[in-house]
């Protein structure tokens, strides 16, 4: 919806782990931007590409290459350019590319609108931009559906007549998490009935598989093992986890889980 509503050119960049290599990120970004503005600025990207190809050490010269691209955007693009970097959590905090994006956020051209989508909070130097009112941050609480919003969504999009109380049960079971609504809808399309959906294991199995593929399997092995074992501890307290699981850094691992939005909330 954001891309469709944007009045100017749009580049939607789907990041993956290969983009931790600054050469990959810069090459793809320059190509993507040039394609996005091809109709209005067919020559954009030529100087940045030449600078990239002539670089001796891309890790050290990455900011200057981005600076050339920023100058080209300022000179040739008259409408705001929307650059969305999707799955930003796949970039490691200390990678050269993460530093490059921080540079782009601070030093990018006035016409550039940078959007980051991430399962974790990006570790970028945004203090000055926040103080200038140039950062909008949308978190987990902003994305969670309310019961009224869920009722409105289902009334307008779902093809099923849910019995009384089913919508509230769906909301309570999912806590307003949008992905789970899609999983529930897919099960209903496959022939599951509402009682089977909420009373059986089908939706739990689908949610589990989704979380394993998209979240758990992408965590470091040590944190993944800790999460699996600590899920049996009640309450999940650092001291109790340390004693029960014989680990010395339970507090740090719980902090890492919270920082990475791994369905962990401090109480």
N, C-alpha and C positions, 0 to 999 in steps of 0.2 A: 504493500500500500504506500509506503514511503517513497519507493522508487517511481511508482505510477503517478503520484501526486507532485513529484518534483518537476518544475517547469523547464529546467535545463538538462544538459546531457548527464547520463548516469553510467557509472562503472560499478558493477557488482563483482567483487573479487572473492572467490571461494578459496580461502587459505587451506593449506595442508602442511604437514610436517616438513616438506621439502622447502617451504618458504622461510625456514630458519636460516637458509643460505641466502645472504643478501644479494648475490648475483641472480638467483632465481627470482626473488621478489622484485628487484629493480627491473629486470628484463620483462617480466610479465606485466608489471605496473605501467611501464612506459608504453608497451604494446597495447595494453587495455585502454589507457587514456587516449592514445592516438586513434584507436578504433571508435571510441565513444564520441569523439569530436570530429570525426573524419569529414562530416558534411560541412562543418563551419570552419575548420582549421586543418586542411589536408596535410599541411607540412609539420604539424606539431609532433614532437617526439624525435625529430631528426637530430637536433643538437644534443639532446640527452642520450640518444643511442650512440652517437659518435663519442661522447664523453665516456660512456660506459665501456665501449669497446677499446678505448685508449687507456683505460685505468690500469695502473700497475698493481694496486692492492685495493680491491673493491671494499674490503672491510674498513679501511682507513679513508677511502675517498667516497664512500657512499653518500655522505651528507652533501658533498659538492655536486654529485650527480643528481640528487634530488633537487638541489638548488637550481640547476640548469632546467630541469623539468618544470619547477615552480615558475621560473622566469618565462618559459614558453607559454604556460597556462595564462599568466598575467597579461602577456602581450597579445595572445591570439584568441582567447575565449572571453566572450562578452557576457555570457549568462553564467550563473553559479553552476559549478560542476560538483555533482554528488559522487563521492568515492566511498563505497561501503566495503569494509573488510570483514567478511563473515568468518565465524569460527576462530576468532582471534585468540582463544585460549590454547590453540595449537602452537602458538609461538612461545618459546621459553622466555622467562623473565629477563635472562641475561644474554639473550641472543643479540647479534648485531642488528637484525631486522627490527627487534623491539625498540632499540635505540633510534633506528631510522624513522620509525613511525612517530616516536616522541618528537624528533626533530621536525617532521612534517606537520605535526599538530601545532607546534610552537611557531615555526617559521614558514608554514605553507602560505600560498597566495590568498589574498582576501576573498577571491571568488570560489575557493575550494571549501566544500562542506564534507567533513570527514565523519563517517559513521562506523563505529566498531560494535560488532555483536559478539558476545563472549559468554561462556558459562562461568568464567571466573572474572574477578575485577582486574582489568588491565593495570599493570604497574607502570604507569607513565607519569612524567612530571607535568601535572596539569594545574598546579597550585595557582600560578599567575593567571591562566585562562579562566579558572573558576572565579577568581577575584574580579575579573573583568566581565563576568556574566556571559562567557563564550562557550560554556560547557553545559550540556543537558544530560543528566544521568538518569536512566530508567532502570530500576532494580527489580528484584524478584517480587516485592510487594506490589509494585506498579503493574506488573504483568499478570498477577493472579486475578482470576475472575471472581466477582462476587456472585452470590446466588441469583440476584436479579439479572446480572449480565448473562449468566449461564442460561436462565430461562428465556431471555430474549434471543440469544444465539440459537438455541435448540428450536425455538418456535419458527425461526426464519430459515433454518438450513437442514434440520433433520427431517427425514421422511417417515419417522416412526411416531406412533401415538403412544406415549409413555403413560402408564397408569399413575393415579395420584400418589404423590410421595416419592416417585422414582427419581425425579430431578434432584430433589433435596438429598436423597440417598447417594446419587452420583456425586453431588457436590461434597458431601461429607466424607465420602470415600477417597476423593481425589484432592481435597483442599484447594479447589480452584485451579488445578494444574492443567494447562491447555492441552498438552500432548496426550494426557490420559483420556480426554474427551474424544480425540481422534481414534485412539485405540478402542474405546468403547463402541464408537460408531461402526468401526470396521467389523467388530464381533457381531453386532446386531445385523449388519448387512449379510453376514455369512449364515444367519439363521438362528443365532442365540436368542433366547427369550429373555425378557427383563429379569425374571426371578433367577434364571440360570446365570445371567451375567453378574448379578450382584451377590448371589449366594454361593456360586461355584468358584472354581479356581481359574477359569478362563482368563478373566481380565487381569488377575494377579500374575499369571504366567506371562501374559503379553507385556505387562509393565516391567516385570523382572527382566525379560529378555531385552527390552529396550534399554533399560538402565545398565545392564551388563555390557551391551555393545557400545552405548554412547557415553557412558560415564565411568563405570567401575574398571573396565578393561584398559582404560587410558590412563589410569593412575599408576604411579611408581609401585613396584612390587611390594616394598615395605609398607607403604600406606594402605595398599589394597588388602594385604594380609591383616593389618591392624584393624581395618574397618570390619572385615568379616568376623574376626574374633571378638571385637568389642561390642558387636551387635547382640551378643549373648549376655552382656553385663548389664545389670539393672540396679541402680541408676548408672548411666555412663558418666562416671566421675574419674578425673585423672588419677587420683590416688588409688581408687579401687581398681582401675585398669592396670596400673603399674604393678599392684600386688597380684591380681588374678592372672594377668597375662605375662608376668615376669619381663616387663619392658621398662626402660629407664626414661624414655622420652614421650610418654603418653600425652602429656600436656601439649608438646609441640605438634604431635600428630593430630590431636583434636583441633588445635589451632589451624593447622594446614587444611583439615577437612572443612572447617568453617570458612576460611579464606577462599576456598575453591567451590563454595556453594554446594557441598556434597550432602545436601539434605540434613545439615547439622545446624542447630540453633542453640546458642548459649542461654541458659535460664538461671 
